[in-house]
């Protein structure tokens, strides 16, 4: 059975190489029947891919806005093992992380906007 399968695979590859040699084309991208494929992919990109990406962006934005509307921040508890600063950050005042968000990220003393 394996020898029959191997024979079929060999025949397929050998006829493909013969066909390419007869036409004189090295790759299938330059074949005479490939002239419409670039136009097809361009149309698929603009008519299917771009609207699909836009739909996903709008869907993600709406989901985030719904989440933001009902999300509640946890009460700050000063656990001794969290927010330890052995040495200050080398930017700003040394207490804020690089991507600090005053609403979501607490400092060792608590949230900034709870005053």
Secondary structure, 3 states (H helix, E strand, C coil): CHHHHHHHHHHHHHHHHHHHHHHCCCCHHHCHHHCCHHHHHHHHHHHHHHHHHHHHHHHHHHHHHHHHHHCCCCCCCCCCCCCCCCCCCCCCCCCCCCCCCCCCCCECCECCCCC
